Amino acid sequence: MYTTTVSVSGGSAAHGRASGRARSSDGVLDLDLRMPAELGGDGRATNPEQLFAAGFAACFHGALSLVARQEELDPATISVDATVAFGRDPDDGGYLLRVDLVVKWPGVDREIAAELIEQADSLCPYSRMAWRGTPTTITLAP
């Protein structure tokens, strides 16, 4: 239905974190990447965790808005906060991400909202990726 490509290049690789420039194939996304200040960077540009949080929040918001409209509820007041935490896996010392979503939906009964949030969770591709994993291939270009 839709495919996009974003290339990241340049920047410092000494710290093992993405920095440099991210550009989408259509040119709409074109931004600098920097390490957050909390990880020793200058914090003067966005970082991968912020981009992931934005994508997850937007996707879940869209899924919840869809199920709300299907139930003839107005999704205009829905907002979704995505908090992405970058840390260490206590089992192997590798890196992990944790995502916490907070849905704000004033004026809607909590039981109804909870049921629709559950439906959105099963519909949202980012949620599905988080629960099921995502098929991934890594190829060295010729």
C-alpha positions as CSV (number, residue, x, y, z in Angstrom):
1,M,0.0,0.0,0.0
2,Y,2.9,2.4,0.8
3,T,6.6,2.1,0.9
4,T,9.2,4.8,1.8
5,T,12.9,4.9,2.1
6,V,15.0,7.1,4.4
7,S,18.7,7.3,4.1
8,V,21.0,8.4,6.9
9,S,24.6,9.5,6.2
10,G,27.4,11.6,7.5
11,G,27.9,12.6,11.1
12,S,30.1,11.2,13.8
13,A,30.1,7.4,14.2
14,A,32.6,7.3,17.1
15,H,29.8,6.9,19.7
16,G,27.9,4.2,17.8
17,R,24.7,6.3,17.6
18,A,23.0,7.7,14.6
19,S,24.0,11.3,13.8
20,G,24.3,13.0,10.5
21,R,21.5,13.7,8.1
22,A,18.2,11.8,7.4
23,R,16.6,12.2,4.0
24,S,13.5,10.5,2.6
25,S,13.4,9.4,-1.0
26,D,10.7,12.0,-1.8
27,G,12.7,14.8,0.0
28,V,9.8,15.7,2.4
29,L,11.9,14.5,5.4
30,D,15.2,16.2,5.5
31,L,16.7,16.7,9.0
32,D,19.8,16.6,11.1
33,L,20.2,13.8,13.7
34,R,22.1,14.3,16.9
35,M,22.6,12.4,20.1
36,P,20.4,13.7,23.0
37,A,22.1,15.6,25.7
38,E,21.3,12.9,28.2
39,L,23.5,10.5,26.2
40,G,26.4,12.9,25.9
41,G,25.4,14.7,22.7
42,D,24.7,18.3,22.1
43,G,20.9,17.8,21.8
44,R,20.6,20.3,19.0
45,A,18.7,18.1,16.6
46,T,16.2,15.3,16.7
47,N,17.2,11.7,17.5
48,P,16.0,8.3,16.4
49,E,13.9,7.8,19.6
50,Q,12.0,11.0,19.0
51,L,11.3,10.0,15.4
52,F,10.1,6.6,16.5
53,A,7.9,8.1,19.2
54,A,6.4,10.5,16.7
55,G,5.7,7.6,14.3
56,F,4.2,5.4,17.0
57,A,2.0,8.2,18.4
58,A,0.8,9.2,15.0
59,C,0.0,5.6,13.9
60,F,-1.9,4.8,17.1
61,H,-3.8,8.1,16.9
62,G,-4.9,7.2,13.4
63,A,-6.0,3.7,14.4
64,L,-7.9,5.0,17.4
65,S,-9.5,7.8,15.3
66,L,-10.6,5.2,12.8
67,V,-12.3,2.9,15.4
68,A,-13.9,6.0,17.1
69,R,-15.4,7.1,13.8
70,Q,-16.7,3.5,13.2
71,E,-18.5,3.8,16.5
72,E,-19.8,7.3,15.5
73,L,-17.7,9.1,18.1
74,D,-15.8,12.3,17.3
75,P,-12.1,11.6,17.4
76,A,-11.2,15.4,17.4
77,T,-10.2,15.5,21.1
78,I,-8.0,12.4,21.0
79,S,-4.3,12.9,21.7
80,V,-1.6,10.2,22.1
81,D,1.6,10.7,23.9
82,A,4.4,8.2,23.1
83,T,7.3,8.0,25.5
84,V,10.3,6.0,24.1
85,A,13.0,5.0,26.6
86,F,16.4,3.9,25.4
87,G,18.2,1.6,27.8
88,R,20.1,-1.6,28.4
89,D,18.8,-5.1,28.4
90,P,19.5,-6.5,31.9
91,D,19.8,-10.0,30.4
92,D,22.6,-9.4,27.9
93,G,23.6,-5.8,28.2
94,G,22.4,-4.9,24.7
95,Y,20.2,-2.0,23.9
96,L,16.4,-1.9,24.2
97,L,13.6,0.5,23.6
98,R,10.5,0.7,25.8
99,V,7.3,2.5,24.6
100,D,4.6,3.8,26.8
101,L,1.5,5.3,25.2
102,V,-0.9,7.6,27.1
103,V,-4.2,8.3,25.4
104,K,-6.1,11.4,26.3
105,W,-9.8,11.4,25.3
106,P,-11.8,13.9,27.3
107,G,-15.6,13.6,27.3
108,V,-15.6,9.8,26.4
109,D,-16.7,7.2,28.9
110,R,-13.6,5.4,30.2
111,E,-15.1,1.9,29.6
112,I,-15.9,2.8,26.0
113,A,-12.5,4.4,25.5
114,A,-10.7,1.4,26.9
115,E,-12.5,-1.0,24.6
116,L,-11.7,1.2,21.5
117,I,-8.1,1.5,22.6
118,E,-7.9,-2.3,22.7
119,Q,-9.3,-2.4,19.2
120,A,-6.8,0.3,18.0
121,D,-3.9,-1.7,19.6
122,S,-4.8,-4.7,17.5
123,L,-5.2,-2.5,14.4
124,C,-2.1,-0.2,14.6
125,P,0.9,-1.5,12.7
126,Y,3.3,0.0,15.2
127,S,1.5,-1.9,18.0
128,R,1.6,-5.0,16.0
129,M,5.3,-4.6,15.4
130,A,5.9,-4.1,19.1
131,W,3.9,-7.2,20.0
132,R,4.9,-9.5,17.2
133,G,8.2,-8.2,15.8
134,T,8.8,-7.0,12.3
135,P,10.3,-9.1,9.4
136,T,13.6,-7.4,8.7
137,T,16.3,-8.0,6.1
138,I,19.8,-6.5,6.1
139,T,21.6,-6.5,2.8
140,L,25.1,-5.1,1.9
141,A,24.7,-3.1,-1.3
142,P,26.9,-4.0,-4.2
